[in-house]
Amino acid sequence: MTEAEIVVVPDPDEAVPAHRGDPPAEQRAMARTAAVVDRSHRGVIAVPGEERLSWLHLLLSQHVSALPEGSGTEALILDAQGRVLHHMVVSHVGDTVWLDTDQADLPELLAYLQKMVFWSKVEPRDATGELAVLSIVGPETASVLAKAGVPVPEGAHASAALPGGGVVRRMPWPGPDAADLLVPRAEQAAWWERLTAAGARPAGTMAFEALRVESRRPRVHLDTDERTIPHEVDWIPSAVHLTKGCYRGQETVARVANMGRPPRRLVRLLLDAGDEELPLPGDPVLRDGRPVGRVGSVTQHHELGPVALALLKRSVPVDAPLTAGAEDRISPAVVDADSYVPDEEAPPPGRAAQLRIR
């Protein structure tokens, strides 16, 4: 890989605090108690209208035609070749479906949704100015919500209306227990004080991202590139429904699921950077001097040390010595065996049927 081919991804979180004074302690709070993070830079889209579910069902990779009120999920927008364009978290509360995504993705995603309205009875709009995202992470998340007078939905992505406006949604990541609050933006500071008074330690995005990397949850454009398909980054089944049809890119999704395996896999890399600069998202991963993947999210974890997510060719052995980075930020790296998902011994269903016929 030449220097001209390296595409370093800018920091998508620079608009909000990276930490609140002690990143390792903030991570420990997320792992052991609870911490709250300002993620108000997230983009939010509101989709009201009586045909909101049936309309979204035709556009998203997820099955949402009968998404119950008070529930949620994750979903993707794919291109015609099945490559990932957008990722969003979905909540259905009251008469509106709320989609939140990375702010940089919002203009293109909203433009696509509005272009696809035609005669459907839906009115997608940018609601970022209305709602700001605050995230609580840690085993005491439910206790913090209850003490703050917030409904405590049960189950992954379960959602409810907040008193005074907004949405609370339980999340299965970045830690074992978490929740997102989409609060009225004008009341963001008051909500922050309310949650910290209820026991959540103030934290920054560095801690949130460290736990996300630990849980091997991808982030669009950091851990994906222009070729990424959902199977490579384990967005199946969390964001893709394999048996629904009628959405762009479904042919690729079905073909890979039934007939083969994706060319790359998402792994967690343990880095040996020492005092050197850490790799950046978009840097190459090399084996014996040859590119075998790309670096995604990079972070300092309070227990694992410097770690990264990376998309690697499936042929790379789990114990292969690697390097990650470019120029003056090259670090020895190995795949964290705990993050490695081996290929299933049995062939995919479609391939197995072909073999039986032959």
C-alpha positions as CSV (number, residue, x, y, z in Angstrom):
1,M,0.0,0.0,0.0
2,T,1.5,3.3,-1.1
3,E,1.3,6.5,0.9
4,A,-1.1,7.9,-1.7
5,E,-3.6,5.1,-0.9
6,I,-3.7,5.7,2.8
7,V,-6.9,7.5,3.8
8,V,-6.7,8.7,7.4
9,V,-10.1,9.3,8.9
10,P,-10.6,12.6,10.8
11,D,-11.7,12.4,14.5
12,P,-15.6,12.3,14.4
13,D,-15.8,13.3,18.1
14,E,-13.8,16.5,18.3
15,A,-17.0,18.6,18.9
16,V,-17.5,17.1,22.4
17,P,-15.2,16.5,25.4
18,A,-12.8,13.7,25.0
19,H,-12.4,13.2,28.7
20,R,-13.3,14.8,32.1
21,G,-9.8,14.7,33.6
22,D,-9.1,11.1,34.1
23,P,-9.8,8.8,31.1
24,P,-8.7,5.5,32.8
25,A,-10.9,6.2,35.9
26,E,-13.8,7.1,33.6
27,Q,-13.4,3.7,31.9
28,R,-13.3,1.9,35.2
29,A,-16.5,3.7,36.2
30,M,-18.2,2.4,33.0
31,A,-17.0,-1.1,33.8
32,R,-17.9,-1.2,37.5
33,T,-20.5,1.5,38.3
34,A,-21.9,4.0,35.8
35,A,-20.7,7.0,33.8
36,V,-22.5,9.5,31.6
37,V,-21.0,10.8,28.3
38,D,-21.9,13.9,26.2
39,R,-22.7,12.6,22.7
40,S,-24.7,15.6,21.7
41,H,-22.9,15.8,18.4
42,R,-24.9,12.8,17.1
43,G,-27.3,13.5,14.3
44,V,-31.0,12.8,15.0
45,I,-33.7,12.2,12.4
46,A,-37.4,12.1,13.2
47,V,-39.7,10.1,11.0
48,P,-43.4,10.8,11.8
49,G,-46.3,9.8,9.7
50,E,-48.9,7.0,9.6
51,E,-46.8,5.0,7.0
52,R,-43.5,5.4,8.8
53,L,-42.9,1.7,9.5
54,S,-44.0,0.3,6.1
55,W,-42.0,3.0,4.4
56,L,-38.8,2.5,6.4
57,H,-39.1,-1.3,5.9
58,L,-38.6,-0.8,2.2
59,L,-35.4,1.2,2.7
60,L,-33.6,-0.3,5.7
61,S,-31.7,-3.6,6.0
62,Q,-33.7,-4.4,9.2
63,H,-37.3,-5.8,9.5
64,V,-39.3,-2.8,10.9
65,S,-42.7,-3.1,9.3
66,A,-44.1,-4.3,12.6
67,L,-41.7,-2.7,15.0
68,P,-43.7,-2.4,18.2
69,E,-44.1,1.0,19.9
70,G,-41.6,1.2,22.7
71,S,-38.9,-0.9,21.0
72,G,-35.9,-0.3,18.8
73,T,-33.2,-1.9,16.7
74,E,-30.2,-1.1,14.5
75,A,-30.2,-0.8,10.8
76,L,-28.2,0.0,7.7
77,I,-28.6,1.7,4.4
78,L,-26.6,-0.2,1.7
79,D,-25.7,0.6,-1.9
80,A,-26.8,-1.6,-4.8
81,Q,-23.8,-3.8,-4.3
82,G,-24.6,-4.4,-0.7
83,R,-21.8,-2.1,0.7
84,V,-22.5,-0.2,3.9
85,L,-23.3,3.5,3.4
86,H,-25.0,4.4,6.7
87,H,-25.6,2.9,10.2
88,M,-28.3,4.1,12.6
89,V,-29.9,3.2,15.9
90,V,-33.7,3.1,15.7
91,S,-36.3,3.9,18.4
92,H,-40.1,3.7,17.9
93,V,-41.8,5.9,20.5
94,G,-45.3,7.3,20.3
95,D,-46.1,8.3,16.7
96,T,-42.4,8.8,15.6
97,V,-39.5,6.7,14.6
98,W,-36.2,8.3,15.8
99,L,-33.0,7.5,13.9
100,D,-29.6,8.6,15.3
101,T,-26.3,8.4,13.5
102,D,-22.9,10.1,13.2
103,Q,-23.4,13.8,12.5
104,A,-21.2,13.7,9.4
105,D,-23.6,11.1,7.9
106,L,-26.8,13.0,8.6
107,P,-27.0,15.3,5.5
108,E,-26.5,12.4,3.0
109,L,-28.8,10.0,5.0
110,L,-31.6,12.6,5.4
111,A,-31.3,13.6,1.7
112,Y,-31.7,10.0,0.7
113,L,-34.7,9.5,2.9
114,Q,-36.4,12.6,1.8
115,K,-35.8,11.7,-1.9
116,M,-37.5,8.3,-1.3
117,V,-40.7,9.8,0.2
118,F,-42.7,10.0,-3.1
119,W,-46.4,9.7,-2.1
120,S,-45.8,8.0,1.2
121,K,-47.4,9.5,4.3
122,V,-44.1,10.3,6.1
123,E,-42.2,13.5,6.9
124,P,-38.5,12.8,7.7
125,R,-36.8,15.8,9.2
126,D,-33.5,16.8,10.9
127,A,-34.2,16.7,14.6
128,T,-30.6,17.4,15.7
129,G,-31.6,20.9,16.9
130,E,-34.4,19.4,19.0
131,L,-32.7,16.5,20.8
132,A,-29.2,15.8,22.1
133,V,-27.8,12.4,22.9
134,L,-26.4,11.6,26.4
135,S,-25.2,8.0,27.0
136,I,-25.0,6.2,30.4
137,V,-22.7,3.1,30.5
138,G,-22.2,0.7,33.4
139,P,-23.8,-2.0,35.5
140,E,-25.5,0.6,37.6
141,T,-27.3,2.2,34.6
142,A,-30.7,1.1,35.6
143,S,-30.2,2.5,39.1
144,V,-29.1,5.8,37.8
145,L,-32.1,6.1,35.5
146,A,-34.5,5.2,38.3
147,K,-32.9,7.8,40.7
148,A,-33.1,10.4,38.0
149,G,-36.8,9.8,37.6
150,V,-36.4,8.2,34.2
151,P,-38.4,5.2,32.9
152,V,-36.3,2.0,32.9
153,P,-37.1,0.0,29.7
154,E,-36.2,-3.6,29.9
155,G,-34.3,-5.3,27.1
156,A,-31.9,-4.3,24.3
157,H,-33.1,-1.2,22.4
158,A,-36.3,-1.0,24.5
159,S,-37.4,2.6,24.4
160,A,-39.8,5.0,26.2
161,A,-40.8,8.6,26.2
162,L,-38.9,10.9,28.7
163,P,-40.9,13.1,31.0
164,G,-40.9,16.5,29.4
165,G,-40.0,15.3,26.0
166,G,-37.3,13.0,24.4
167,V,-36.6,9.3,24.5
168,V,-34.7,6.9,26.7
169,R,-33.4,3.7,25.0
170,R,-31.6,0.8,26.5
171,M,-28.4,-0.3,24.7
172,P,-26.5,-3.6,24.6
173,W,-23.2,-1.8,24.0
174,P,-20.6,-0.3,24.4
175,G,-20.7,-2.0,27.9
176,P,-22.8,-4.9,29.2
177,D,-25.5,-2.4,30.3
178,A,-26.1,1.1,28.8
179,A,-28.7,3.6,27.9
180,D,-29.0,6.5,25.5
181,L,-31.1,9.5,26.4
182,L,-32.3,11.8,23.6
183,V,-33.1,14.9,25.7
184,P,-34.4,18.3,24.6
185,R,-31.3,20.2,23.5
186,A,-32.4,23.3,25.5
187,E,-32.4,21.2,28.6
188,Q,-29.1,19.3,28.0
189,A,-27.2,20.9,30.9
190,A,-30.0,20.3,33.3
191,W,-30.2,16.6,32.3
192,W,-26.4,16.3,32.7
193,E,-26.7,17.6,36.3
194,R,-29.7,15.3,36.9
195,L,-27.8,12.2,35.8
196,T,-24.6,13.0,37.6
197,A,-26.6,13.7,40.8
198,A,-28.2,10.3,40.4
199,G,-24.7,8.7,40.6
200,A,-23.3,8.7,37.0
201,R,-19.6,9.8,36.8
202,P,-18.9,12.4,34.2
203,A,-16.9,10.9,31.3
204,G,-15.7,11.7,27.8
205,T,-15.8,10.0,24.5
206,M,-12.4,8.4,25.0
207,A,-13.9,6.1,27.7
208,F,-17.0,5.4,25.6
209,E,-14.9,4.5,22.5
210,A,-12.5,2.3,24.6
211,L,-15.4,0.2,25.7
212,R,-16.8,0.1,22.2
213,V,-13.5,-1.2,20.9
214,E,-13.4,-3.8,23.7
215,S,-16.9,-5.0,22.7
216,R,-15.9,-5.2,19.0
217,R,-18.7,-3.0,17.9
218,P,-17.9,-1.2,14.6
219,R,-18.5,2.4,13.8
220,V,-19.3,3.4,10.2
221,H,-16.4,5.1,8.3
222,L,-14.0,4.4,11.2
223,D,-14.2,0.7,11.0
224,T,-15.6,0.4,7.5
225,D,-14.4,1.6,4.1
226,E,-16.0,1.9,0.7
227,R,-15.9,-1.9,0.2
228,T,-17.3,-3.0,3.5
229,I,-20.3,-5.4,3.5
230,P,-22.3,-6.1,6.7
231,H,-21.0,-9.6,7.1
232,E,-17.4,-8.4,7.5
233,V,-18.1,-6.3,10.6
234,D,-20.7,-8.5,12.3
235,W,-23.7,-6.3,11.6
236,I,-25.6,-9.5,11.0
237,P,-27.9,-10.1,12.9
238,S,-27.8,-6.9,14.9
239,A,-28.6,-4.6,12.0
240,V,-29.6,-6.9,9.1
241,H,-32.6,-9.2,8.7
242,L,-31.6,-12.1,6.5
243,T,-35.1,-13.2,5.4
244,K,-36.7,-9.9,4.5
245,G,-36.6,-8.6,1.0
246,C,-37.3,-5.3,-0.9
247,Y,-34.3,-3.2,0.1
248,R,-31.3,-2.1,-1.9
249,G,-28.3,-4.4,-1.6
250,Q,-30.3,-7.4,-0.4
251,E,-28.9,-9.6,-3.2
252,T,-25.4,-9.3,-1.9
253,V,-26.5,-9.9,1.7
254,A,-28.3,-13.1,0.7
255,R,-25.6,-14.4,-1.6
256,V,-22.8,-14.1,1.0
257,A,-25.0,-15.5,3.7
258,N,-26.1,-18.5,1.6
259,M,-23.2,-19.2,-0.7
260,G,-19.9,-18.0,0.8
261,R,-18.0,-16.1,3.4
262,P,-17.0,-12.4,3.4
263,P,-13.4,-11.7,2.3
264,R,-12.5,-9.8,5.5
265,R,-13.3,-10.0,9.2
266,L,-13.3,-7.5,12.0
267,V,-10.8,-8.2,14.8
268,R,-9.4,-6.5,17.8
269,L,-5.6,-5.8,17.6
270,L,-3.3,-5.5,20.6
271,L,-0.7,-2.9,19.8
272,D,2.9,-2.7,21.2
273,A,3.4,1.0,20.5
274,G,5.6,1.8,23.5
275,D,6.3,5.5,23.5
276,E,5.6,5.7,19.7
277,E,2.6,7.4,18.2
278,L,-0.4,5.1,17.8
279,P,-1.7,4.2,14.3
280,L,-4.6,6.2,12.9
281,P,-7.9,5.0,11.4
282,G,-7.3,4.2,7.7
283,D,-3.7,3.2,8.2
284,P,-2.7,-0.2,6.7
285,V,-2.1,-3.5,8.6
286,L,0.9,-5.3,7.2
287,R,2.1,-8.9,7.3
288,D,5.7,-9.5,6.1
289,G,5.5,-6.0,4.6
290,R,2.4,-6.7,2.6
291,P,-1.0,-5.1,3.2
292,V,-3.6,-7.5,4.7
293,G,-6.1,-5.0,6.2
294,R,-6.8,-1.6,7.5
295,V,-6.8,0.0,10.9
296,G,-10.1,1.2,12.3
297,S,-10.8,2.7,15.7
298,V,-7.7,3.1,17.9
299,T,-7.8,3.7,21.7
300,Q,-6.1,3.3,25.0
301,H,-7.9,0.7,27.1
302,H,-7.6,0.8,30.9
303,E,-6.8,-2.9,31.0
304,L,-5.7,-4.0,27.5
305,G,-3.5,-1.0,26.8
306,P,-3.4,0.4,23.2
307,V,-5.9,-1.5,21.1
308,A,-7.5,-1.1,17.7
309,L,-10.2,-2.6,15.6
310,A,-9.1,-3.7,12.2
311,L,-10.5,-5.3,9.0
312,L,-8.3,-8.2,8.0
313,K,-8.3,-10.6,5.2
314,R,-9.9,-13.9,6.3
315,S,-6.7,-15.8,5.3
316,V,-4.6,-14.0,8.0
317,P,-3.9,-16.6,10.8
318,V,-4.9,-15.5,14.3
319,D,-1.3,-15.8,15.5
320,A,0.4,-14.0,12.6
321,P,2.8,-11.2,13.6
322,L,1.6,-7.9,12.1
323,T,2.4,-4.2,12.0
324,A,-0.2,-1.5,12.1
325,G,0.3,2.1,11.0
326,A,2.2,4.2,8.5
327,E,5.0,6.7,8.4
328,D,6.2,7.4,11.9
329,R,3.3,5.7,13.7
330,I,4.0,2.0,13.0
331,S,3.3,-0.5,15.9
332,P,3.8,-4.2,16.2
333,A,0.4,-5.9,16.5
334,V,-1.3,-9.2,17.1
335,V,-4.9,-10.3,16.9
336,D,-6.5,-10.6,20.3
337,A,-7.6,-14.2,20.3
338,D,-10.6,-13.3,22.4
339,S,-12.0,-11.2,19.5
340,Y,-11.4,-13.8,16.8
341,V,-14.5,-15.5,15.5
342,P,-13.4,-18.7,13.6
343,D,-15.0,-19.9,10.4
344,E,-17.8,-22.4,11.0
345,E,-16.8,-25.9,10.1
346,A,-20.0,-26.5,8.1
347,P,-20.4,-24.7,4.7
348,P,-23.1,-22.1,4.3
349,P,-26.6,-23.4,3.5
350,G,-26.5,-22.7,-0.2
351,R,-23.0,-24.1,-0.6
352,A,-24.0,-27.3,1.3
353,A,-27.0,-27.7,-1.1
354,Q,-24.7,-27.4,-4.1
355,L,-22.3,-30.0,-2.7
356,R,-25.2,-32.4,-2.2
357,I,-26.3,-32.0,-5.8
358,R,-22.8,-32.6,-7.1
